[in-house]
């Protein structure tokens, strides 16, 4: 049981019931992605994409593995927030909710596949 | 909702496209393109983890010309969303809202995205990479 008054619980939440949470998460992930995205773009441009051994050795370094995991997770989160809004704004009718569910699942799967792949390269010794 | 005989305010198809409105919808479109880019990143990582054969197959797919063209457009979407995202963060700080400033920052974003895309592909193609 909450000791907060009904008014205290409702203040700041607005019509959507979650206040500024979505907006703020989009901004926090945006700042993180500006840094992680710049790092990744610079590394990719400088890398030899045909050399798998060199690439996996690079990913296996703890700092790179850490930043890559952060990149995959942050990008998936930011992408889910953004694509949700696009669907909510433009899609009407019966396919709206199935489409939102699909977005959720696709992003969850993408995040997990990406994390497993990085971990496998980093500590699985492929 | 039916409009009936109520007067309607002009909507998108009435207004002349302006740099503000075009860049605004482009931010959303490039965001959707980058959602596909996220899936591509994950595919690339999974192929790297899966072994030499799987990675060679992935490289063959990514190196094909139609895919390369998509990658080129995708890289522009990345740099556009990147630069315009910084523009949005700048707005979030409460600055840059004068019409002249909004127009100027819009052009800065377009030029920056174009230059960064050109730079990356110049390095990729001239560097002898795949």
Interface residues (C-beta under 8 A of the other chain):
Chain A: X27 X30 X31 X33 X34 X37 X38 X41 X45 X46 X48 X49 X50 X52 X55 X56 X59 X68 X71 X72 X75 X76 X79 X82 X83 X86 X106 X107 X110 X113 X114 X116 X117 X118 X120 X121 X124 X126
Chain B: X28 X31 X32 X34 X35 X38 X39 X41 X42 X45 X46 X48 X49 X50 X51 X52 X55 X59 X78 X82 X85 X86 X88 X89 X92 X120 X123 X124 X129 X130
